[in-house]
Amino acid sequence: MSRLAIDSTYMRSVLDSLLHIPSPTGYTDMAVRFVTEELERLGLSVELTRRGAIRAVRPGREKRGARAIVSHLDTLGAQVKYLKDNGRLEIVPIGTWSARFAEGARATVFSEKGGHRGTVLPLKASGHTFDEEIDSLPIGWEHVEFRIDALSRDRQDIEKLGIDVGDIIAVDPQPEFLDNGFIVSRHLDDKAGVAAVLAALKAIQDEGSETPVDIHWLFTIAEEIGVGASSILTNEIASMITVDNGTTAPGQNSDEFGVTVAMADQTGPFDYHLTRKLVSLCRDNDIRFQKDVFRYYRSDSASAIEAGHDVRTALITFGVDASHGYERIHGDALRSLAELITAYAVSPVLSSSDFVQTKGFKSRPTD
């Protein structure tokens, strides 16, 4: 077997730390700093793109035909749309998520003068005032507002606090790590994926494993708004594995146990040969897995292809219940995910097509 043992205690610790670092898209610097320091502790040199995404390369026997492991640091959040005359904030979402999951959330709005705590509330929040109208209020971002926990009776008070249009709002994750292995929190997408990637890297470093080609460990900062891996790949990369969440819901084959190998998402099928290799690695290494097709889903893989990168892509996931809401996963899936990453990283290159960008028809890309 080529899979490596995963330090689950380390993986859980990294996830816990990441969840407590606010990182909605557009406000990711603190999370980038944390992951950068962790990569350096694991022995890798790190560089940042102009936008702030992370690239760390672990050398293999060959530079050409490199492989990329990609996960994203940014999460869902909100942004100030308007300062209201009642001293509250009109807000809009960062990323795609329902205001249904925002109602009642504790959060922080980050202004130029610092952070201010508050709560996302329906416009009609008091049953003692509105009676049954609180149940008939429609669901939507135009029907919620942000109540600031400071003296803010009107627009002028908000301005005195230094809060302005465009300020970022980070929603509290409220994480719970249960003794039975379940983890419940907001923003497990994709901080759990990042934790699994770092745990896989740690296993490879601890073992001193040699890889056939360079492995690019990439962490993007704008996946939730569709930008993702559009500008982080280099020409040496031949194949790219995206690590993200898979949805466990009626009509889906994802699971909170084992790794889920995505066969397709809303942008179409993933690379046939690369996906087949990942499935074979699961079977050969006794890694619990299942396959799934996602209908309303896109990831870093889609953004890379749409940006024009000539790479084969695949998606491996941990099953998450209530995605983009108050999410739940199990540590078993994260361990299986990290194991598959290690098995893939050390697996041999099976085709010379990895080393050239164009080829004759007889050279089939099996990675």
VOLUMBA-117654 format. One record per residue (C-alpha): residue number from 1; residue in three letters; x negated, y negated, z negated. Coordinates in steps of 0.25 Angstrom, whole numbers, padded with zeros to 4 digits. Layout:
% residues N
{num->NUM residuo->ALA px->X py->Y pz->Z} $
...
***
This chain:
% residues 367
{num->1 residuo->MET px->0000 py->0000 pz->0000} $
{num->2 residuo->SER px->-0005 py->-0014 pz->0003} $
{num->3 residuo->ARG px->0004 py->-0022 pz->-0006} $
{num->4 residuo->LEU px->-0002 py->-0028 pz->-0018} $
{num->5 residuo->ALA px->0003 py->-0028 pz->-0033} $
{num->6 residuo->ILE px->0010 py->-0041 pz->-0036} $
{num->7 residuo->ASP px->0008 py->-0049 pz->-0049} $
{num->8 residuo->SER px->0023 py->-0051 pz->-0052} $
{num->9 residuo->THR px->0019 py->-0059 pz->-0065} $
{num->10 residuo->TYR px->0011 py->-0069 pz->-0056} $
{num->11 residuo->MET px->0022 py->-0070 pz->-0046} $
{num->12 residuo->ARG px->0033 py->-0073 pz->-0056} $
{num->13 residuo->SER px->0024 py->-0084 pz->-0063} $
{num->14 residuo->VAL px->0021 py->-0091 pz->-0050} $
{num->15 residuo->LEU px->0036 py->-0091 pz->-0046} $
{num->16 residuo->ASP px->0040 py->-0096 pz->-0060} $
{num->17 residuo->SER px->0030 py->-0107 pz->-0058} $
{num->18 residuo->LEU px->0034 py->-0111 pz->-0044} $
{num->19 residuo->LEU px->0049 py->-0111 pz->-0048} $
{num->20 residuo->HIS px->0046 py->-0122 pz->-0058} $
{num->21 residuo->ILE px->0039 py->-0131 pz->-0048} $
{num->22 residuo->PRO px->0049 py->-0139 pz->-0040} $
{num->23 residuo->SER px->0047 py->-0138 pz->-0025} $
{num->24 residuo->PRO px->0059 py->-0142 pz->-0016} $
{num->25 residuo->THR px->0055 py->-0144 pz->-0002} $
{num->26 residuo->GLY px->0048 py->-0158 pz->-0002} $
{num->27 residuo->TYR px->0043 py->-0157 pz->-0016} $
{num->28 residuo->THR px->0033 py->-0145 pz->-0016} $
{num->29 residuo->ASP px->0020 py->-0151 pz->-0020} $
{num->30 residuo->MET px->0020 py->-0145 pz->-0034} $
{num->31 residuo->ALA px->0023 py->-0131 pz->-0029} $
{num->32 residuo->VAL px->0013 py->-0132 pz->-0018} $
{num->33 residuo->ARG px->0002 py->-0136 pz->-0029} $
{num->34 residuo->PHE px->0006 py->-0124 pz->-0038} $
{num->35 residuo->VAL px->0005 py->-0114 pz->-0026} $
{num->36 residuo->THR px->-0008 py->-0120 pz->-0021} $
{num->37 residuo->GLU px->-0014 py->-0118 pz->-0035} $
{num->38 residuo->GLU px->-0009 py->-0104 pz->-0036} $
{num->39 residuo->LEU px->-0015 py->-0101 pz->-0022} $
{num->40 residuo->GLU px->-0028 py->-0107 pz->-0026} $
{num->41 residuo->ARG px->-0028 py->-0098 pz->-0039} $
{num->42 residuo->LEU px->-0026 py->-0086 pz->-0030} $
{num->43 residuo->GLY px->-0039 py->-0090 pz->-0023} $
{num->44 residuo->LEU px->-0033 py->-0096 pz->-0010} $
{num->45 residuo->SER px->-0037 py->-0110 pz->-0004} $
{num->46 residuo->VAL px->-0025 py->-0118 pz->-0001} $
{num->47 residuo->GLU px->-0021 py->-0129 pz->0009} $
{num->48 residuo->LEU px->-0009 py->-0137 pz->0010} $
{num->49 residuo->THR px->-0002 py->-0142 pz->0023} $
{num->50 residuo->ARG px->0001 py->-0157 pz->0025} $
{num->51 residuo->ARG px->0015 py->-0154 pz->0020} $
{num->52 residuo->GLY px->0010 py->-0147 pz->0008} $
{num->53 residuo->ALA px->0012 py->-0132 pz->0011} $
{num->54 residuo->ILE px->0002 py->-0122 pz->0006} $
{num->55 residuo->ARG px->-0008 py->-0113 pz->0015} $
{num->56 residuo->ALA px->-0017 py->-0104 pz->0008} $
{num->57 residuo->VAL px->-0025 py->-0094 pz->0017} $
{num->58 residuo->ARG px->-0031 py->-0080 pz->0011} $
{num->59 residuo->PRO px->-0041 py->-0076 pz->0021} $
{num->60 residuo->GLY px->-0040 py->-0062 pz->0027} $
{num->61 residuo->ARG px->-0049 py->-0054 pz->0037} $
{num->62 residuo->GLU px->-0044 py->-0062 pz->0049} $
{num->63 residuo->LYS px->-0040 py->-0077 pz->0050} $
{num->64 residuo->ARG px->-0032 py->-0075 pz->0062} $
{num->65 residuo->GLY px->-0018 py->-0068 pz->0061} $
{num->66 residuo->ALA px->-0016 py->-0074 pz->0047} $
{num->67 residuo->ARG px->-0004 py->-0071 pz->0039} $
{num->68 residuo->ALA px->0005 py->-0081 pz->0032} $
{num->69 residuo->ILE px->0013 py->-0079 pz->0019} $
{num->70 residuo->VAL px->0023 py->-0091 pz->0018} $
{num->71 residuo->SER px->0032 py->-0095 pz->0007} $
{num->72 residuo->HIS px->0038 py->-0108 pz->0003} $
{num->73 residuo->LEU px->0037 py->-0117 pz->-0009} $
{num->74 residuo->ASP px->0048 py->-0127 pz->-0007} $
{num->75 residuo->THR px->0062 py->-0125 pz->-0013} $
{num->76 residuo->LEU px->0076 py->-0130 pz->-0011} $
{num->77 residuo->GLY px->0079 py->-0143 pz->-0018} $
{num->78 residuo->ALA px->0086 py->-0157 pz->-0016} $
{num->79 residuo->GLN px->0083 py->-0171 pz->-0013} $
{num->80 residuo->VAL px->0089 py->-0184 pz->-0017} $
{num->81 residuo->LYS px->0098 py->-0189 pz->-0006} $
{num->82 residuo->TYR px->0104 py->-0202 pz->-0012} $
{num->83 residuo->LEU px->0105 py->-0209 pz->-0026} $
{num->84 residuo->LYS px->0119 py->-0210 pz->-0030} $
{num->85 residuo->ASP px->0126 py->-0221 pz->-0037} $
{num->86 residuo->ASN px->0130 py->-0212 pz->-0048} $
{num->87 residuo->GLY px->0115 py->-0210 pz->-0052} $
{num->88 residuo->ARG px->0114 py->-0196 pz->-0046} $
{num->89 residuo->LEU px->0108 py->-0191 pz->-0033} $
{num->90 residuo->GLU px->0113 py->-0186 pz->-0020} $
{num->91 residuo->ILE px->0105 py->-0174 pz->-0016} $
{num->92 residuo->VAL px->0102 py->-0165 pz->-0004} $
{num->93 residuo->PRO px->0096 py->-0152 pz->-0003} $
{num->94 residuo->ILE px->0082 py->-0148 pz->0001} $
{num->95 residuo->GLY px->0083 py->-0135 pz->0008} $
{num->96 residuo->THR px->0095 py->-0127 pz->0011} $
{num->97 residuo->TRP px->0103 py->-0124 pz->-0002} $
{num->98 residuo->SER px->0117 py->-0126 pz->-0007} $
{num->99 residuo->ALA px->0121 py->-0137 pz->-0017} $
{num->100 residuo->ARG px->0129 py->-0126 pz->-0024} $
{num->101 residuo->PHE px->0116 py->-0121 pz->-0030} $
{num->102 residuo->ALA px->0112 py->-0135 pz->-0033} $
{num->103 residuo->GLU px->0123 py->-0139 pz->-0042} $
{num->104 residuo->GLY px->0119 py->-0139 pz->-0056} $
{num->105 residuo->ALA px->0104 py->-0137 pz->-0053} $
{num->106 residuo->ARG px->0094 py->-0145 pz->-0062} $
{num->107 residuo->ALA px->0084 py->-0152 pz->-0054} $
{num->108 residuo->THR px->0073 py->-0163 pz->-0053} $
{num->109 residuo->VAL px->0073 py->-0174 pz->-0044} $
{num->110 residuo->PHE px->0059 py->-0179 pz->-0041} $
{num->111 residuo->SER px->0057 py->-0194 pz->-0039} $
{num->112 residuo->GLU px->0045 py->-0203 pz->-0037} $
{num->113 residuo->LYS px->0046 py->-0206 pz->-0052} $
{num->114 residuo->GLY px->0047 py->-0191 pz->-0056} $
{num->115 residuo->GLY px->0057 py->-0180 pz->-0058} $
{num->116 residuo->HIS px->0071 py->-0182 pz->-0064} $
{num->117 residuo->ARG px->0079 py->-0170 pz->-0068} $
{num->118 residuo->GLY px->0094 py->-0168 pz->-0064} $
{num->119 residuo->THR px->0105 py->-0159 pz->-0060} $
{num->120 residuo->VAL px->0112 py->-0156 pz->-0046} $
{num->121 residuo->LEU px->0127 py->-0158 pz->-0049} $
{num->122 residuo->PRO px->0140 py->-0158 pz->-0041} $
{num->123 residuo->LEU px->0146 py->-0171 pz->-0039} $
{num->124 residuo->LYS px->0157 py->-0167 pz->-0048} $
{num->125 residuo->ALA px->0150 py->-0159 pz->-0059} $
{num->126 residuo->SER px->0159 py->-0161 pz->-0072} $
{num->127 residuo->GLY px->0171 py->-0153 pz->-0073} $
{num->128 residuo->HIS px->0176 py->-0162 pz->-0084} $
{num->129 residuo->THR px->0177 py->-0173 pz->-0074} $
{num->130 residuo->PHE px->0180 py->-0167 pz->-0061} $
{num->131 residuo->ASP px->0188 py->-0154 pz->-0066} $
{num->132 residuo->GLU px->0190 py->-0144 pz->-0054} $
{num->133 residuo->GLU px->0184 py->-0154 pz->-0044} $
{num->134 residuo->ILE px->0170 py->-0148 pz->-0048} $
{num->135 residuo->ASP px->0174 py->-0135 pz->-0042} $
{num->136 residuo->SER px->0179 py->-0141 pz->-0029} $
{num->137 residuo->LEU px->0167 py->-0150 pz->-0026} $
{num->138 residuo->PRO px->0161 py->-0145 pz->-0013} $
{num->139 residuo->ILE px->0147 py->-0139 pz->-0013} $
{num->140 residuo->GLY px->0136 py->-0147 pz->-0006} $
{num->141 residuo->TRP px->0125 py->-0156 pz->-0008} $
{num->142 residuo->GLU px->0134 py->-0168 pz->-0006} $
{num->143 residuo->HIS px->0142 py->-0163 pz->-0018} $
{num->144 residuo->VAL px->0130 py->-0163 pz->-0028} $
{num->145 residuo->GLU px->0121 py->-0174 pz->-0035} $
{num->146 residuo->PHE px->0109 py->-0174 pz->-0044} $
{num->147 residuo->ARG px->0111 py->-0179 pz->-0058} $
{num->148 residuo->ILE px->0098 py->-0185 pz->-0063} $
{num->149 residuo->ASP px->0095 py->-0183 pz->-0078} $
{num->150 residuo->ALA px->0091 py->-0197 pz->-0080} $
{num->151 residuo->LEU px->0098 py->-0211 pz->-0081} $
{num->152 residuo->SER px->0104 py->-0212 pz->-0067} $
{num->153 residuo->ARG px->0118 py->-0218 pz->-0067} $
{num->154 residuo->ASP px->0117 py->-0225 pz->-0054} $
{num->155 residuo->ARG px->0108 py->-0226 pz->-0042} $
{num->156 residuo->GLN px->0099 py->-0237 pz->-0048} $
{num->157 residuo->ASP px->0096 py->-0227 pz->-0060} $
{num->158 residuo->ILE px->0092 py->-0217 pz->-0050} $
{num->159 residuo->GLU px->0082 py->-0226 pz->-0043} $
{num->160 residuo->LYS px->0076 py->-0230 pz->-0057} $
{num->161 residuo->LEU px->0073 py->-0215 pz->-0059} $
{num->162 residuo->GLY px->0065 py->-0216 pz->-0046} $
{num->163 residuo->ILE px->0074 py->-0206 pz->-0039} $
{num->164 residuo->ASP px->0076 py->-0208 pz->-0024} $
{num->165 residuo->VAL px->0082 py->-0202 pz->-0011} $
{num->166 residuo->GLY px->0073 py->-0191 pz->-0007} $
{num->167 residuo->ASP px->0068 py->-0186 pz->-0020} $
{num->168 residuo->ILE px->0067 py->-0171 pz->-0022} $
{num->169 residuo->ILE px->0075 py->-0163 pz->-0031} $
{num->170 residuo->ALA px->0070 py->-0150 pz->-0036} $
{num->171 residuo->VAL px->0080 py->-0140 pz->-0042} $
{num->172 residuo->ASP px->0076 py->-0132 pz->-0055} $
{num->173 residuo->PRO px->0074 py->-0117 pz->-0052} $
{num->174 residuo->GLN px->0079 py->-0112 pz->-0065} $
{num->175 residuo->PRO px->0070 py->-0099 pz->-0064} $
{num->176 residuo->GLU px->0073 py->-0086 pz->-0072} $
{num->177 residuo->PHE px->0064 py->-0074 pz->-0072} $
{num->178 residuo->LEU px->0071 py->-0062 pz->-0077} $
{num->179 residuo->ASP px->0065 py->-0050 pz->-0084} $
{num->180 residuo->ASN px->0072 py->-0041 pz->-0073} $
{num->181 residuo->GLY px->0064 py->-0048 pz->-0062} $
{num->182 residuo->PHE px->0075 py->-0057 pz->-0057} $
{num->183 residuo->ILE px->0071 py->-0072 pz->-0054} $
{num->184 residuo->VAL px->0082 py->-0082 pz->-0053} $
{num->185 residuo->SER px->0078 py->-0096 pz->-0049} $
{num->186 residuo->ARG px->0080 py->-0107 pz->-0039} $
{num->187 residuo->HIS px->0069 py->-0109 pz->-0029} $
{num->188 residuo->LEU px->0065 py->-0094 pz->-0028} $
{num->189 residuo->ASP px->0065 py->-0097 pz->-0013} $
{num->190 residuo->ASP px->0053 py->-0097 pz->-0011} $
{num->191 residuo->LYS px->0045 py->-0099 pz->-0024} $
{num->192 residuo->ALA px->0047 py->-0084 pz->-0026} $
{num->193 residuo->GLY px->0041 py->-0081 pz->-0013} $
{num->194 residuo->VAL px->0029 py->-0090 pz->-0016} $
{num->195 residuo->ALA px->0027 py->-0083 pz->-0029} $
{num->196 residuo->ALA px->0027 py->-0069 pz->-0021} $
{num->197 residuo->VAL px->0017 py->-0075 pz->-0011} $
{num->198 residuo->LEU px->0008 py->-0080 pz->-0022} $
{num->199 residuo->ALA px->0009 py->-0066 pz->-0029} $
{num->200 residuo->ALA px->0006 py->-0059 pz->-0016} $
{num->201 residuo->LEU px->-0007 py->-0068 pz->-0014} $
{num->202 residuo->LYS px->-0011 py->-0065 pz->-0029} $
{num->203 residuo->ALA px->-0010 py->-0050 pz->-0026} $
{num->204 residuo->ILE px->-0019 py->-0051 pz->-0014} $
{num->205 residuo->GLN px->-0029 py->-0060 pz->-0021} $
{num->206 residuo->ASP px->-0029 py->-0051 pz->-0033} $
{num->207 residuo->GLU px->-0031 py->-0039 pz->-0025} $
{num->208 residuo->GLY px->-0042 py->-0046 pz->-0016} $
{num->209 residuo->SER px->-0034 py->-0040 pz->-0004} $
{num->210 residuo->GLU px->-0040 py->-0043 pz->0010} $
{num->211 residuo->THR px->-0030 py->-0047 pz->0021} $
{num->212 residuo->PRO px->-0032 py->-0045 pz->0036} $
{num->213 residuo->VAL px->-0029 py->-0059 pz->0039} $
{num->214 residuo->ASP px->-0028 py->-0072 pz->0032} $
{num->215 residuo->ILE px->-0015 py->-0074 pz->0024} $
{num->216 residuo->HIS px->-0010 py->-0088 pz->0024} $
{num->217 residuo->TRP px->-0002 py->-0091 pz->0011} $
{num->218 residuo->LEU px->0008 py->-0102 pz->0015} $
{num->219 residuo->PHE px->0018 py->-0110 pz->0006} $
{num->220 residuo->THR px->0027 py->-0119 pz->0013} $
{num->221 residuo->ILE px->0034 py->-0131 pz->0007} $
{num->222 residuo->ALA px->0047 py->-0134 pz->0016} $
{num->223 residuo->GLU px->0053 py->-0121 pz->0019} $
{num->224 residuo->GLU px->0066 py->-0124 pz->0013} $
{num->225 residuo->ILE px->0068 py->-0135 pz->0023} $
{num->226 residuo->GLY px->0064 py->-0127 pz->0035} $
{num->227 residuo->VAL px->0049 py->-0132 pz->0037} $
{num->228 residuo->GLY px->0042 py->-0121 pz->0029} $
{num->229 residuo->ALA px->0030 py->-0115 pz->0037} $
{num->230 residuo->SER px->0032 py->-0123 pz->0049} $
{num->231 residuo->SER px->0018 py->-0130 pz->0048} $
{num->232 residuo->ILE px->0010 py->-0121 pz->0038} $
{num->233 residuo->LEU px->0005 py->-0109 pz->0047} $
{num->234 residuo->THR px->-0008 py->-0109 pz->0054} $
{num->235 residuo->ASN px->-0012 py->-0103 pz->0068} $
{num->236 residuo->GLU px->-0019 py->-0091 pz->0061} $
{num->237 residuo->ILE px->-0006 py->-0086 pz->0055} $
{num->238 residuo->ALA px->0000 py->-0074 pz->0063} $
{num->239 residuo->SER px->0011 py->-0070 pz->0054} $
{num->240 residuo->MET px->0019 py->-0077 pz->0042} $
{num->241 residuo->ILE px->0027 py->-0070 pz->0031} $
{num->242 residuo->THR px->0037 py->-0079 pz->0024} $
{num->243 residuo->VAL px->0040 py->-0076 pz->0010} $
{num->244 residuo->ASP px->0054 py->-0082 pz->0005} $
{num->245 residuo->ASN px->0067 py->-0078 pz->-0001} $
{num->246 residuo->GLY px->0077 py->-0067 pz->0005} $
{num->247 residuo->THR px->0092 py->-0069 pz->0002} $
{num->248 residuo->THR px->0099 py->-0058 pz->-0006} $
{num->249 residuo->ALA px->0114 py->-0060 pz->-0003} $
{num->250 residuo->PRO px->0125 py->-0052 pz->0003} $
{num->251 residuo->GLY px->0122 py->-0048 pz->0017} $
{num->252 residuo->GLN px->0107 py->-0049 pz->0015} $
{num->253 residuo->ASN px->0097 py->-0038 pz->0013} $
{num->254 residuo->SER px->0087 py->-0045 pz->0004} $
{num->255 residuo->ASP px->0085 py->-0041 pz->-0010} $
{num->256 residuo->GLU px->0080 py->-0046 pz->-0023} $
{num->257 residuo->PHE px->0071 py->-0034 pz->-0024} $
{num->258 residuo->GLY px->0059 py->-0031 pz->-0014} $
{num->259 residuo->VAL px->0055 py->-0040 pz->-0002} $
{num->260 residuo->THR px->0064 py->-0044 pz->0009} $
{num->261 residuo->VAL px->0059 py->-0044 pz->0023} $
{num->262 residuo->ALA px->0067 py->-0054 pz->0032} $
{num->263 residuo->MET px->0069 py->-0049 pz->0046} $
{num->264 residuo->ALA px->0075 py->-0062 pz->0051} $
{num->265 residuo->ASP px->0081 py->-0075 pz->0046} $
{num->266 residuo->GLN px->0089 py->-0086 pz->0053} $
{num->267 residuo->THR px->0078 py->-0089 pz->0062} $
{num->268 residuo->GLY px->0077 py->-0074 pz->0067} $
{num->269 residuo->PRO px->0069 py->-0061 pz->0065} $
{num->270 residuo->PHE px->0056 py->-0062 pz->0059} $
{num->271 residuo->ASP px->0044 py->-0056 pz->0066} $
{num->272 residuo->TYR px->0046 py->-0041 pz->0069} $
{num->273 residuo->HIS px->0032 py->-0036 pz->0067} $
{num->274 residuo->LEU px->0029 py->-0044 pz->0055} $
{num->275 residuo->THR px->0042 py->-0040 pz->0048} $
{num->276 residuo->ARG px->0040 py->-0026 pz->0051} $
{num->277 residuo->LYS px->0026 py->-0026 pz->0045} $
{num->278 residuo->LEU px->0032 py->-0032 pz->0032} $
{num->279 residuo->VAL px->0042 py->-0021 pz->0031} $
{num->280 residuo->SER px->0032 py->-0011 pz->0034} $
{num->281 residuo->LEU px->0023 py->-0017 pz->0023} $
{num->282 residuo->CYS px->0035 py->-0016 pz->0013} $
{num->283 residuo->ARG px->0037 py->-0001 pz->0017} $
{num->284 residuo->ASP px->0022 py->0003 pz->0016} $
{num->285 residuo->ASN px->0020 py->-0004 pz->0003} $
{num->286 residuo->ASP px->0033 py->0000 pz->-0004} $
{num->287 residuo->ILE px->0038 py->-0014 pz->-0005} $
{num->288 residuo->ARG px->0053 py->-0015 pz->-0007} $
{num->289 residuo->PHE px->0059 py->-0023 pz->0004} $
{num->290 residuo->GLN px->0071 py->-0025 pz->0012} $
{num->291 residuo->LYS px->0074 py->-0033 pz->0025} $
{num->292 residuo->ASP px->0084 py->-0044 pz->0028} $
{num->293 residuo->VAL px->0089 py->-0054 pz->0038} $
{num->294 residuo->PHE px->0092 py->-0069 pz->0033} $
{num->295 residuo->ARG px->0103 py->-0077 pz->0041} $
{num->296 residuo->TYR px->0101 py->-0090 pz->0034} $
{num->297 residuo->TYR px->0087 py->-0091 pz->0031} $
{num->298 residuo->ARG px->0074 py->-0096 pz->0037} $
{num->299 residuo->SER px->0060 py->-0097 pz->0031} $
{num->300 residuo->ASP px->0045 py->-0102 pz->0033} $
{num->301 residuo->SER px->0045 py->-0092 pz->0044} $
{num->302 residuo->ALA px->0055 py->-0099 pz->0052} $
{num->303 residuo->SER px->0048 py->-0113 pz->0050} $
{num->304 residuo->ALA px->0035 py->-0107 pz->0055} $
{num->305 residuo->ILE px->0041 py->-0101 pz->0068} $
{num->306 residuo->GLU px->0049 py->-0113 pz->0071} $
{num->307 residuo->ALA px->0036 py->-0122 pz->0069} $
{num->308 residuo->GLY px->0030 py->-0114 pz->0080} $
{num->309 residuo->HIS px->0020 py->-0105 pz->0073} $
{num->310 residuo->ASP px->0017 py->-0092 pz->0080} $
{num->311 residuo->VAL px->0018 py->-0082 pz->0068} $
{num->312 residuo->ARG px->0026 py->-0070 pz->0065} $
{num->313 residuo->THR px->0034 py->-0072 pz->0053} $
{num->314 residuo->ALA px->0042 py->-0064 pz->0043} $
{num->315 residuo->LEU px->0049 py->-0066 pz->0030} $
{num->316 residuo->ILE px->0048 py->-0058 pz->0017} $
{num->317 residuo->THR px->0057 py->-0062 pz->0005} $
{num->318 residuo->PHE px->0062 py->-0060 pz->-0009} $
{num->319 residuo->GLY px->0077 py->-0058 pz->-0011} $
{num->320 residuo->VAL px->0083 py->-0070 pz->-0017} $
{num->321 residuo->ASP px->0098 py->-0071 pz->-0022} $
{num->322 residuo->ALA px->0105 py->-0084 pz->-0020} $
{num->323 residuo->SER px->0094 py->-0090 pz->-0011} $
{num->324 residuo->HIS px->0093 py->-0105 pz->-0012} $
{num->325 residuo->GLY px->0102 py->-0105 pz->-0024} $
{num->326 residuo->TYR px->0098 py->-0100 pz->-0038} $
{num->327 residuo->GLU px->0090 py->-0088 pz->-0033} $
{num->328 residuo->ARG px->0086 py->-0074 pz->-0039} $
{num->329 residuo->ILE px->0075 py->-0065 pz->-0035} $
{num->330 residuo->HIS px->0068 py->-0053 pz->-0041} $
{num->331 residuo->GLY px->0053 py->-0051 pz->-0044} $
{num->332 residuo->ASP px->0054 py->-0038 pz->-0036} $
{num->333 residuo->ALA px->0056 py->-0045 pz->-0023} $
{num->334 residuo->LEU px->0044 py->-0055 pz->-0026} $
{num->335 residuo->ARG px->0035 py->-0043 pz->-0029} $
{num->336 residuo->SER px->0039 py->-0036 pz->-0016} $
{num->337 residuo->LEU px->0037 py->-0048 pz->-0008} $
{num->338 residuo->ALA px->0023 py->-0051 pz->-0014} $
{num->339 residuo->GLU px->0019 py->-0036 pz->-0011} $
{num->340 residuo->LEU px->0023 py->-0037 pz->0003} $
{num->341 residuo->ILE px->0015 py->-0050 pz->0005} $
{num->342 residuo->THR px->0003 py->-0043 pz->0000} $
{num->343 residuo->ALA px->0005 py->-0031 pz->0009} $
{num->344 residuo->TYR px->0007 py->-0040 pz->0021} $
{num->345 residuo->ALA px->-0005 py->-0048 pz->0018} $
{num->346 residuo->VAL px->-0015 py->-0037 pz->0017} $
{num->347 residuo->SER px->-0009 py->-0029 pz->0028} $
{num->348 residuo->PRO px->-0017 py->-0027 pz->0041} $
{num->349 residuo->VAL px->-0014 py->-0034 pz->0054} $
{num->350 residuo->LEU px->-0008 py->-0025 pz->0064} $
{num->351 residuo->SER px->-0009 py->-0033 pz->0077} $
{num->352 residuo->SER px->-0019 py->-0041 pz->0083} $
{num->353 residuo->SER px->-0008 py->-0051 pz->0087} $
{num->354 residuo->ASP px->-0010 py->-0057 pz->0073} $
{num->355 residuo->PHE px->-0023 py->-0063 pz->0078} $
{num->356 residuo->VAL px->-0018 py->-0070 pz->0091} $
{num->357 residuo->GLN px->-0007 py->-0079 pz->0093} $
{num->358 residuo->THR px->-0004 py->-0073 pz->0107} $
{num->359 residuo->LYS px->-0005 py->-0059 pz->0112} $
{num->360 residuo->GLY px->-0001 py->-0049 pz->0122} $
{num->361 residuo->PHE px->0011 py->-0041 pz->0121} $
{num->362 residuo->LYS px->0004 py->-0028 pz->0117} $
{num->363 residuo->SER px->0000 py->-0034 pz->0104} $
{num->364 residuo->ARG px->0012 py->-0032 pz->0095} $
{num->365 residuo->PRO px->0012 py->-0041 pz->0082} $
{num->366 residuo->THR px->0014 py->-0032 pz->0070} $
{num->367 residuo->ASP px->0005 py->-0040 pz->0060} $
***
